Amino acid sequence: MPEQVPSDINQSRPHDAAGQPCILQMRGITKFFPGVKALDSVDLDLHRAEILAVIGENGAGKSTLMKILGGIYRPDAGSLFLDGQEVTIDSVNAATHRKIALVHQELHLSDNLDVAANIFLGREPRAGNFLRLIDRKRLYAETERVLSRIDTNISPRALVRDLTIGGQQMVEVAKALSIDARILIMDEPTSSLSSAEVERLFKVMKDLKTQGVSIIYVSHRLGEVKEVADRVLVLRDGRLTGCLQLEEISRERMVKLMVGRDIEKFYRREQGTVGEPVFEVRDFVVPEHPHERVSFSVHAGEILVLAGLVGAGRTELVHALFGITHPLGGQILLQGRPIRIECPQDAIRQGIILVPEDRKLHGLIVEMAVEPNITLAGLEQLQKLKLIRFDQAHALAEEMVKMLDIRLRTVLQPAESLSGGNQQKVVLGKWLSLKPKVMLMDEPTRGIDVVAKEEIYRLMEQMASRGVAILVVSSEMQEVLGIADRILVMHEGRFNGELGRTHFSEEAVVTLATGER
Amino acid sequence: MRRIAGIAALLVLVMLLTTIIDISFVNPFNITNIMRWTGLFGILSLGEAFPIMTGGIDLSVGSIVGLVGALSAYFIRMQQWPIAAVLVLCLALSLLMGYFHGVLVTKIKMQPFVVTLCGLFIYRGLARFFMQDITQGYGNGFLGLKFLAHGRLPSALWPQGAAPRFLADWSLPMPFLIIVVVGIILAVFLNRSVYGRYILALGRNEAAARFSGINTDRMTIISYMISSTCAGLAGILFSLDLNTVQPSTAGNMYELYAIAGCVVGGVSLKGGEGNILGVIIGTAIVRVLYNAINILGIATTLEFAVVGTVILVGVGADEVIKTLGAQRRIAELRAAAMGGGRRPPPEIPKAASST
């Protein structure tokens, strides 16, 4: 029994359905973004001194819900109760005031400052005299005190940029604790940590729990959830699909609630026919990993998946292959002929395209309409005397919208008004309109709903069946296992192993991805 | 299009107010004068719009006006070089300056503000040095050439003074006709050509444009070349119009007028957004304001303050309208989604008592 009910508990405190006291209740939380309903009437109860996991696929609304609690977004409908009192949390300051702290998915630290300065940024203890300068002595003492709560050996004077990612994460946690948080929200804190660092973080979380802190832990890593969570809340497409008590937590039940069906029914690619090698890479060296040479080839009709952990060097590799960055060495062969790729134009001319990882940053010009986005890469084929043939451009965009089943009102509406899945289809439309021979796809289904994901898988399969060679970078295990003909696993810039269809298993991929063999 | 309508409405409003206070604002002489100035400054603004649309800025145009204007007068009058050759030389020189700005911005990755700020100093310094601070001009001759700045059409087609009264009053000044031509060329370039689309795309999101295979460096360089060439053309026309070019002051602050014209005309300093007609109307608004200050007898010492205030209010109103529009769209979406009636709250499985 993990609950450690303190003696001063307010007896009038509200209780949940099971009769346990709640410090936080969210009711009917609804949030709209242009084009999507991100949250649809979501309820959440949080007990004192528990770890509540909130899980769901990418785009299920987990982060949005947490940002509402953290005062970053305001809900369009619904209410929040703290200790039974209705409250509005309309700013980060308001959340801080209510002792709610949010540790973001991305680190938000000033890496040029030291640990103490980061933890107390904007809340520095001041000297009592008229100058009100920072009271450095107290600053470091306070920092020591906060750091001691999470039992770490980080020095308050260390520069944040000298810490590991795991260490920086601890600074974020310490920062949250420094406001004396009662509710600590952690949004996918483990996504870039090593397994040892994850263990440490979990230990800290459990320690904090015994100190009376309630933790909301957002993740889509089910193994980790099983390890730390007292209860699990599952979201899918902005709706609550279920809540599991400690004894009910199992991988199968979580998956079922997350994807709305059994894991067996997850997308599986049919065995395709694989042809000649189309795209061969020999002794390729990317600037980020100057000591590693990678060689591989993708065959016609093949979907080769590059698996690995975040930071394994996969994005860097595909960027170099597409001419975004310049490799330090190596050779690329297309259909047996060596080719030179100095810039993206060279790659595109050769029929090689890249669907980039970051849709908003690299894939789309979100403020522009759908039509110019789709035709942007192929505009040279749609012009006469450098003047755009608008009729042809429009027709091509319509064709792609139809082929990819992009749901929109008109091709003249801005891309940003579409949902994530449809935006990604616009990116695909841009590249498919060029009829590529080789498709490099970096996390092609990141942040989009399950239906759109499946549509994109079918499309990839279709392209493969037409003889296109496809290289996919993916970090989602089900996707890796579901769509690949062959898996290459990368670890710290090199290939740590290759798996043929008969050897596909989650364990094999994870083992190779973490550097073991 | 709604944006253009808004800008045009602002122009009409300012003109109407001025007319109501003093009817002499609408006399033909005054209006054609405003049109001439709109033409001269408008060419600068049109060019300036391109670097701004790429997300950059060109601060050197005022100094280019001074340097090119001085060189043009110097070679034509003092050195008696053939007029056509001098004009070509001046424009080629401006083109080259823009090319250098573009190369420094794209290949050396210097900030546009820094590059063109240095241009502002360098060209001013060179103009003063080459001319030894001596005022240049075309004297009383070169009437044919001066027609570019002072001429009016179609009244000039009639032999001296024979044009009908109405035409003589309302003929269009040459600089205005030139900006119409330049404007049409640049509008086709911006709205119809692949290059225009590339410039707007890279102004919004350079990385995405590069990932789409656009040669973003080349498009950025071209933008700076358009800006400096327009500045060179305006420099020649200004020198012809005023007939005196003081190397130390000619074109001073013009880069700021050029930017003001763009901003009022709806070119976003964030890049990726702009419209040729808007820029011309924007320039006209600034010119009308200056004229109004004169006509209405407002202290000329106050003119900067007046112009600044009107721009601030105009651009501020535009932002407010945009924000309101975005809020309304979200509200509509919400109403549409809520229309179907609220779903009953999901059923949370009850916990088996864990004590």
Chai-1 contact restraints between the chains, C-beta under 6 A:
chainA,res_idxA,chainB,res_idxB,connection_type,confidence,min_distance_angstrom,max_distance_angstrom,comment,restraint_id
A,A17,B,K350,contact,1.0,0.0,6.0,A-B,restraint_1
A,A18,B,A351,contact,1.0,0.0,6.0,A-B,restraint_2
A,F32,B,L333,contact,1.0,0.0,6.0,A-B,restraint_3
A,F32,B,R334,contact,1.0,0.0,6.0,A-B,restraint_4
A,K37,B,A337,contact,1.0,0.0,6.0,A-B,restraint_5
A,S41,B,R343,contact,1.0,0.0,6.0,A-B,restraint_6
A,D76,B,R334,contact,1.0,0.0,6.0,A-B,restraint_7
A,L240,B,P346,contact,1.0,0.0,6.0,A-B,restraint_8
A,C243,B,I348,contact,1.0,0.0,6.0,A-B,restraint_9
A,C243,B,P349,contact,1.0,0.0,6.0,A-B,restraint_10
A,Q245,B,A351,contact,1.0,0.0,6.0,A-B,restraint_11
A,P344,B,G213,contact,1.0,0.0,6.0,A-B,restraint_12
A,Q345,B,G213,contact,1.0,0.0,6.0,A-B,restraint_13
A,I348,B,G213,contact,1.0,0.0,6.0,A-B,restraint_14
A,P356,B,F211,contact,1.0,0.0,6.0,A-B,restraint_15
A,L361,B,A207,contact,1.0,0.0,6.0,A-B,restraint_16
A,H362,B,A207,contact,1.0,0.0,6.0,A-B,restraint_17
A,H362,B,A208,contact,1.0,0.0,6.0,A-B,restraint_18
A,H362,B,F211,contact,1.0,0.0,6.0,A-B,restraint_19
A,I365,B,A201,contact,1.0,0.0,6.0,A-B,restraint_20
A,I365,B,R204,contact,1.0,0.0,6.0,A-B,restraint_21
A,I365,B,N205,contact,1.0,0.0,6.0,A-B,restraint_22
A,I365,B,A208,contact,1.0,0.0,6.0,A-B,restraint_23
A,E367,B,R204,contact,1.0,0.0,6.0,A-B,restraint_24
A,L376,B,S212,contact,1.0,0.0,6.0,A-B,restraint_25
A,A377,B,S212,contact,1.0,0.0,6.0,A-B,restraint_26
A,A377,B,G213,contact,1.0,0.0,6.0,A-B,restraint_27
A,L379,B,V194,contact,1.0,0.0,6.0,A-B,restraint_28
A,Q383,B,V194,contact,1.0,0.0,6.0,A-B,restraint_29
A,K386,B,S193,contact,1.0,0.0,6.0,A-B,restraint_30
A,K386,B,V194,contact,1.0,0.0,6.0,A-B,restraint_31
A,L387,B,R192,contact,1.0,0.0,6.0,A-B,restraint_32
A,L387,B,S193,contact,1.0,0.0,6.0,A-B,restraint_33
A,I388,B,V194,contact,1.0,0.0,6.0,A-B,restraint_34
